[in-house]
Amino acid sequence: MPTKRSVKDEARELRLYEDVAERVEGLIVDGTLRPGDRIPSVRGLHRKWSVSVSTVLEAYRRLEDRGLVEARPKSGYYVRAAPRLLPDEPESSNPPKRARRIRGSMAYRLMAEVTKPDLVKLGAAMPHPDLLPLKALDRLLAAAMRDEPASSHGYMVDSGYPPLRKEIARRMVDAGCTLAPEGVVVTNGAQEAVYLALRALTRPGDTVVVESPAYYGLLETLEVLELKALAARTHPREGVDLDALEEILASTDVAAVALVTNFSNPLGSVMPDAKKRALARLLDDYEVPLVEDDIYGELPYEGPRPTAVKAFDRGDRVVYCSSFSKTISPGVRIGWCAPGRYLERIAHLKLVTNTSSPSAPQLAIARFLSGGAYDRHLRRLRATYRDNVGRMTALIASTFPVGTRATRPAGGHLLWIEMPRGVDSMRLYESAARQKISIAPGPMFSANGRYVNCMRLNAGLPWSPRLEDAIGTLGRLAHRQL
Ligand SMILES: Cc1ncc(COP(=O)(O)O)c(C=O)c1O
């Protein structure tokens, strides 16, 4: 039997950080601590609340990440001058404990909307072309065709263009992963990476553990592969609950776990490192593979990009998946996976599925990554996504019905909104469509038709008066339903 004590201990520790952070946050929210006030010193709180210094420090780091306090050198932590007035956050989900076959959803309809020119596209999680480095990419594509016609028009059969695989392996060092370029398989977007991973790891009828709410593209993939989804309780900031996951692993035959570990879709949650380490260990204990979708990992609002669970993967069971769809272009369809011990099987599946991914985009992206242009572009993009999410949250606080909750992502470009019970997001979807606004209604993110009063909004759009109006309109439509 696997030893699980240490995993439990780590989970307990994580809860302790969060408890301390929430108690101090409570003092700020209720006005006991006001903007500019010094919050209790680390040592002071350590003595007063009988928690370790490292727990208080970690809790204060979390408050810093949430924009509530700031550290001043040699002076301590202070409540920020203008902590943003935000709606409450949603609570952890509580999905039913039964694995389900997925029913067809409305993802196709939502995706079809992205081609409509006159819509405010808050539905699909697609960055607007104006935010992407399309001119640079076009130049690099043209140069690839001109300078390397044989490569650009040939197959890239050996799991992808070697210089691109090398650039990807190099960038994954920032996610804490040491990979050989030969361990990277280039795919048609993250979607194909996840599909190939699940094909390699499961058989029809198997059960896969997912977050709740979960990315609908993943749920649809499970449907097509005739797999059952078992949703685990999920925290809006820290992702899947490890106690809930362990309970499932101990009682159910699970073929794989599939999670978006950084700035998840739709919640925007990021697993803290300690939790990632504990998750890798737990999966090792139970010998269950993880499909780790890290498509938003390079989009933190502050600081370095978060690590991947793959960084803690001693058992080599993590199939890491990602793409450039959220950062460079969704249309060039360049993604990848790092399949670990499943490399041979996944490389073979890729080959028989579509031989290789398009060649010219692989050449162009390899060149884009090898200069400094990609990092400069990422800095701008992160700032835009951060500003948009902040502005959207503030507008939601002022225009949506009282009781509306919103996530507070620390990266990516998605917001999950929980409206008061009584608002039906499918009806909201229809009425918003009549006003030329698209949204992603909550039930798309569940295998059980849950989240009727929720929706996901895409903040990957240039800010404009029309966008502001659209948020106000959604708020009015939600009010009208109550
Ligand atoms: C979590 C997640 N995974 C995968 C995808 C699909 O990515 P790609 O366009 O690279 O196939 C998306 C797109 O929205 C996503 O949000």
The ligand as a MOL file (V3000), in Angstrom:
LIG
                    3D

  0  0  0     0  0            999 V3000
M  V30 BEGIN CTAB
M  V30 COUNTS 16 16 0 0 0
M  V30 BEGIN ATOM
M  V30 1 C -7.1950 24.6010 -21.3050 0
M  V30 2 C -7.1470 24.5340 -22.7880 0
M  V30 3 N -6.5970 23.4740 -23.3800 0
M  V30 4 C -6.5460 23.3670 -24.7170 0
M  V30 5 C -7.0660 24.3520 -25.5240 0
M  V30 6 C -6.9890 24.1970 -27.0100 0
M  V30 7 O -5.7990 24.7550 -27.4470 0
M  V30 8 P -5.2710 24.7140 -28.9370 0
M  V30 9 O -5.9700 25.7880 -29.6890 0
M  V30 10 O -3.8140 24.9460 -28.8030 0
M  V30 11 O -5.5590 23.3550 -29.4860 0
M  V30 12 C -7.6460 25.4910 -24.9520 0
M  V30 13 C -8.2370 26.5400 -25.7780 0
M  V30 14 O -9.0780 27.2860 -25.3620 0
M  V30 15 C -7.6740 25.5750 -23.5460 0
M  V30 16 O -8.2090 26.6410 -22.9210 0
M  V30 END ATOM
M  V30 BEGIN BOND
M  V30 1 1 1 2
M  V30 2 1 2 3
M  V30 3 2 2 15
M  V30 4 2 3 4
M  V30 5 1 4 5
M  V30 6 1 5 6
M  V30 7 2 5 12
M  V30 8 1 6 7
M  V30 9 1 7 8
M  V30 10 2 8 9
M  V30 11 1 8 10
M  V30 12 1 8 11
M  V30 13 1 12 13
M  V30 14 1 12 15
M  V30 15 2 13 14
M  V30 16 1 15 16
M  V30 END BOND
M  V30 END CTAB
M  END
